[in-house]
Structures are given as C-alpha cells and as structure tokens.
C-alpha cells in the first residue's frame, strides 16, 4: 500500500481521499499534542 507523506504543517494536506483517515488521527494529535 502506498502511504502518502504526512504534511509537516497543519492545513497543507491536499483534499485527497487518502488523507481522510490521516486527517482524523492527525487532528487528535494536534489537539492532544501541546504545540
């Protein structure tokens, strides 16, 4: 399976169906991670 490279900055991820699940856990990390 080809995994897309995770975006370094939030909001830079392209509107692709492959980023649907990534966006899910990514948002959780952003909320849980004190950035």
PyMOL Python script that loads the backbone (N, CA, C, O; Angstrom):
from pymol import cmd

cmd.read_pdbstr("""\
ATOM      1  N   UNK A   1       0.845  -1.214   0.000  1.00  0.00           N
ATOM      2  CA  UNK A   1       0.000   0.000   0.000  1.00  0.00           C
ATOM      3  C   UNK A   1       0.873   1.254   0.000  1.00  0.00           C
ATOM      4  O   UNK A   1       1.813   1.374   0.786  1.00  0.00           O
ATOM      5  N   UNK A   2       0.550   2.170  -0.881  1.00  0.00           N
ATOM      6  CA  UNK A   2       1.333   3.404  -0.953  1.00  0.00           C
ATOM      7  C   UNK A   2       0.822   4.426   0.048  1.00  0.00           C
ATOM      8  O   UNK A   2      -0.295   4.929  -0.075  1.00  0.00           O
ATOM      9  N   UNK A   3       1.658   4.729   1.048  1.00  0.00           N
ATOM     10  CA  UNK A   3       1.246   5.698   2.064  1.00  0.00           C
ATOM     11  C   UNK A   3       1.768   7.085   1.707  1.00  0.00           C
ATOM     12  O   UNK A   3       2.973   7.270   1.537  1.00  0.00           O
ATOM     13  N   UNK A   4       0.870   8.057   1.595  1.00  0.00           N
ATOM     14  CA  UNK A   4       1.240   9.444   1.286  1.00  0.00           C
ATOM     15  C   UNK A   4       2.069  10.055   2.408  1.00  0.00           C
ATOM     16  O   UNK A   4       1.863   9.733   3.579  1.00  0.00           O
ATOM     17  N   UNK A   5       2.997  10.927   2.063  1.00  0.00           N
ATOM     18  CA  UNK A   5       3.839  11.557   3.083  1.00  0.00           C
ATOM     19  C   UNK A   5       3.007  12.526   3.918  1.00  0.00           C
ATOM     20  O   UNK A   5       2.354  13.418   3.377  1.00  0.00           O
ATOM     21  N   UNK A   6       3.033  12.345   5.241  1.00  0.00           N
ATOM     22  CA  UNK A   6       2.261  13.210   6.140  1.00  0.00           C
ATOM     23  C   UNK A   6       2.747  14.655   6.058  1.00  0.00           C
ATOM     24  O   UNK A   6       3.954  14.900   6.052  1.00  0.00           O
ATOM     25  N   UNK A   7       1.833  15.602   5.995  1.00  0.00           N
ATOM     26  CA  UNK A   7       2.165  17.028   5.907  1.00  0.00           C
ATOM     27  C   UNK A   7       2.901  17.513   7.146  1.00  0.00           C
ATOM     28  O   UNK A   7       2.586  17.098   8.261  1.00  0.00           O
ATOM     29  N   UNK A   8       3.880  18.392   6.953  1.00  0.00           N
ATOM     30  CA  UNK A   8       4.642  18.898   8.097  1.00  0.00           C
ATOM     31  C   UNK A   8       3.838  19.980   8.830  1.00  0.00           C
ATOM     32  O   UNK A   8       3.890  20.096  10.054  1.00  0.00           O
ATOM     33  N   UNK A   9       3.094  20.765   8.045  1.00  0.00           N
ATOM     34  CA  UNK A   9       2.297  21.830   8.640  1.00  0.00           C
ATOM     35  C   UNK A   9       0.818  21.521   8.505  1.00  0.00           C
ATOM     36  O   UNK A   9       0.371  21.046   7.461  1.00  0.00           O
ATOM     37  N   UNK A  10       0.056  21.790   9.560  1.00  0.00           N
ATOM     38  CA  UNK A  10      -1.386  21.535   9.556  1.00  0.00           C
ATOM     39  C   UNK A  10      -2.110  22.417   8.548  1.00  0.00           C
ATOM     40  O   UNK A  10      -1.902  23.630   8.518  1.00  0.00           O
ATOM     41  N   UNK A  11      -2.959  21.808   7.723  1.00  0.00           N
ATOM     42  CA  UNK A  11      -3.710  22.599   6.754  1.00  0.00           C
ATOM     43  C   UNK A  11      -3.073  22.561   5.371  1.00  0.00           C
ATOM     44  O   UNK A  11      -3.610  23.114   4.411  1.00  0.00           O
ATOM     45  N   UNK A  12      -1.909  21.895   5.282  1.00  0.00           N
ATOM     46  CA  UNK A  12      -1.225  21.843   3.988  1.00  0.00           C
ATOM     47  C   UNK A  12      -1.544  20.548   3.264  1.00  0.00           C
ATOM     48  O   UNK A  12      -1.094  20.325   2.140  1.00  0.00           O
ATOM     49  N   UNK A  13      -2.328  19.694   3.920  1.00  0.00           N
ATOM     50  CA  UNK A  13      -2.656  18.402   3.315  1.00  0.00           C
ATOM     51  C   UNK A  13      -3.675  18.583   2.188  1.00  0.00           C
ATOM     52  O   UNK A  13      -4.684  19.264   2.370  1.00  0.00           O
ATOM     53  N   UNK A  14      -3.422  17.988   1.044  1.00  0.00           N
ATOM     54  CA  UNK A  14      -4.315  18.081  -0.117  1.00  0.00           C
ATOM     55  C   UNK A  14      -5.628  17.355   0.138  1.00  0.00           C
ATOM     56  O   UNK A  14      -5.651  16.376   0.884  1.00  0.00           O
ATOM     57  N   UNK A  15      -6.723  17.813  -0.464  1.00  0.00           N
ATOM     58  CA  UNK A  15      -8.046  17.206  -0.283  1.00  0.00           C
ATOM     59  C   UNK A  15      -8.142  15.862  -0.982  1.00  0.00           C
ATOM     60  O   UNK A  15      -8.882  15.718  -1.955  1.00  0.00           O
ATOM     61  N   UNK A  16      -7.404  14.882  -0.494  1.00  0.00           N
ATOM     62  CA  UNK A  16      -7.422  13.562  -1.128  1.00  0.00           C
ATOM     63  C   UNK A  16      -8.100  12.553  -0.222  1.00  0.00           C
ATOM     64  O   UNK A  16      -8.040  12.667   1.002  1.00  0.00           O
ATOM     65  N   UNK A  17      -8.742  11.569  -0.823  1.00  0.00           N
ATOM     66  CA  UNK A  17      -9.454  10.561  -0.036  1.00  0.00           C
ATOM     67  C   UNK A  17      -8.468   9.736   0.790  1.00  0.00           C
ATOM     68  O   UNK A  17      -8.861   9.052   1.735  1.00  0.00           O
ATOM     69  N   UNK A  18      -7.183   9.804   0.427  1.00  0.00           N
ATOM     70  CA  UNK A  18      -6.174   9.031   1.159  1.00  0.00           C
ATOM     71  C   UNK A  18      -5.826   9.730   2.475  1.00  0.00           C
ATOM     72  O   UNK A  18      -5.258   9.127   3.385  1.00  0.00           O
ATOM     73  N   UNK A  19      -6.177  11.004   2.554  1.00  0.00           N
ATOM     74  CA  UNK A  19      -5.844  11.767   3.760  1.00  0.00           C
ATOM     75  C   UNK A  19      -7.016  11.827   4.733  1.00  0.00           C
ATOM     76  O   UNK A  19      -6.957  12.499   5.764  1.00  0.00           O
ATOM     77  N   UNK A  20      -8.102  11.097   4.376  1.00  0.00           N
ATOM     78  CA  UNK A  20      -9.287  11.137   5.235  1.00  0.00           C
ATOM     79  C   UNK A  20      -8.970  10.572   6.610  1.00  0.00           C
ATOM     80  O   UNK A  20      -9.209  11.218   7.631  1.00  0.00           O
ATOM     81  N   UNK A  21      -8.429   9.363   6.625  1.00  0.00           N
ATOM     82  CA  UNK A  21      -8.127   8.726   7.916  1.00  0.00           C
ATOM     83  C   UNK A  21      -6.933   9.409   8.572  1.00  0.00           C
ATOM     84  O   UNK A  21      -6.853   9.483   9.799  1.00  0.00           O
ATOM     85  N   UNK A  22      -6.001   9.909   7.752  1.00  0.00           N
ATOM     86  CA  UNK A  22      -4.836  10.592   8.315  1.00  0.00           C
ATOM     87  C   UNK A  22      -5.266  11.872   9.022  1.00  0.00           C
ATOM     88  O   UNK A  22      -4.773  12.205  10.100  1.00  0.00           O
ATOM     89  N   UNK A  23      -6.199  12.581   8.387  1.00  0.00           N
ATOM     90  CA  UNK A  23      -6.683  13.824   8.979  1.00  0.00           C
ATOM     91  C   UNK A  23      -7.323  13.553  10.330  1.00  0.00           C
ATOM     92  O   UNK A  23      -7.242  14.366  11.251  1.00  0.00           O
ATOM     93  N   UNK A  24      -7.967  12.385  10.429  1.00  0.00           N
ATOM     94  CA  UNK A  24      -8.644  12.011  11.674  1.00  0.00           C
ATOM     95  C   UNK A  24      -7.654  11.936  12.828  1.00  0.00           C
ATOM     96  O   UNK A  24      -7.789  12.653  13.819  1.00  0.00           O
ATOM     97  N   UNK A  25      -6.660  11.067  12.696  1.00  0.00           N
ATOM     98  CA  UNK A  25      -5.709  10.887  13.798  1.00  0.00           C
ATOM     99  C   UNK A  25      -4.790  12.092  13.918  1.00  0.00           C
ATOM    100  O   UNK A  25      -4.255  12.375  14.990  1.00  0.00           O
ATOM    101  N   UNK A  26      -4.612  12.802  12.800  1.00  0.00           N
ATOM    102  CA  UNK A  26      -3.757  13.984  12.816  1.00  0.00           C
ATOM    103  C   UNK A  26      -4.379  15.070  13.688  1.00  0.00           C
ATOM    104  O   UNK A  26      -3.690  15.735  14.462  1.00  0.00           O
ATOM    105  N   UNK A  27      -5.700  15.237  13.549  1.00  0.00           N
ATOM    106  CA  UNK A  27      -6.390  16.240  14.356  1.00  0.00           C
ATOM    107  C   UNK A  27      -6.293  15.884  15.831  1.00  0.00           C
ATOM    108  O   UNK A  27      -6.113  16.760  16.677  1.00  0.00           O
ATOM    109  N   UNK A  28      -6.412  14.588  16.139  1.00  0.00           N
ATOM    110  CA  UNK A  28      -6.318  14.140  17.524  1.00  0.00           C
ATOM    111  C   UNK A  28      -4.942  14.460  18.087  1.00  0.00           C
ATOM    112  O   UNK A  28      -4.813  14.888  19.234  1.00  0.00           O
ATOM    113  N   UNK A  29      -3.914  14.248  17.266  1.00  0.00           N
ATOM    114  CA  UNK A  29      -2.546  14.525  17.708  1.00  0.00           C
ATOM    115  C   UNK A  29      -2.349  16.020  17.939  1.00  0.00           C
ATOM    116  O   UNK A  29      -1.680  16.439  18.883  1.00  0.00           O
ATOM    117  N   UNK A  30      -2.948  16.812  17.052  1.00  0.00           N
ATOM    118  CA  UNK A  30      -2.801  18.269  17.164  1.00  0.00           C
ATOM    119  C   UNK A  30      -3.478  18.771  18.439  1.00  0.00           C
ATOM    120  O   UNK A  30      -2.986  19.686  19.098  1.00  0.00           O
ATOM    121  N   UNK A  31      -4.624  18.149  18.776  1.00  0.00           N
ATOM    122  CA  UNK A  31      -5.362  18.572  19.970  1.00  0.00           C
ATOM    123  C   UNK A  31      -4.693  18.051  21.236  1.00  0.00           C
ATOM    124  O   UNK A  31      -4.661  18.734  22.259  1.00  0.00           O
ATOM    125  N   UNK A  32      -4.159  16.833  21.155  1.00  0.00           N
ATOM    126  CA  UNK A  32      -3.533  16.216  22.333  1.00  0.00           C
ATOM    127  C   UNK A  32      -2.100  16.698  22.513  1.00  0.00           C
ATOM    128  O   UNK A  32      -1.591  16.766  23.632  1.00  0.00           O
ATOM    129  N   UNK A  33      -1.458  17.029  21.402  1.00  0.00           N
ATOM    130  CA  UNK A  33      -0.065  17.468  21.476  1.00  0.00           C
ATOM    131  C   UNK A  33       0.021  18.982  21.711  1.00  0.00           C
ATOM    132  O   UNK A  33      -0.506  19.765  20.920  1.00  0.00           O
ATOM    133  N   UNK A  34       0.677  19.383  22.782  1.00  0.00           N
ATOM    134  CA  UNK A  34       0.840  20.813  23.103  1.00  0.00           C
ATOM    135  C   UNK A  34       1.805  21.490  22.146  1.00  0.00           C
ATOM    136  O   UNK A  34       2.998  21.593  22.434  1.00  0.00           O
ATOM    137  N   UNK A  35       1.303  21.949  21.020  1.00  0.00           N
ATOM    138  CA  UNK A  35       2.190  22.574  20.023  1.00  0.00           C
ATOM    139  C   UNK A  35       2.309  24.066  20.314  1.00  0.00           C
ATOM    140  O   UNK A  35       3.007  24.781  19.595  1.00  0.00           O
TER     141      UNK A  35
END
""", "prot")
cmd.dss("prot")
cmd.show_as("cartoon", "prot")
cmd.util.cbc("prot")
cmd.orient("prot")
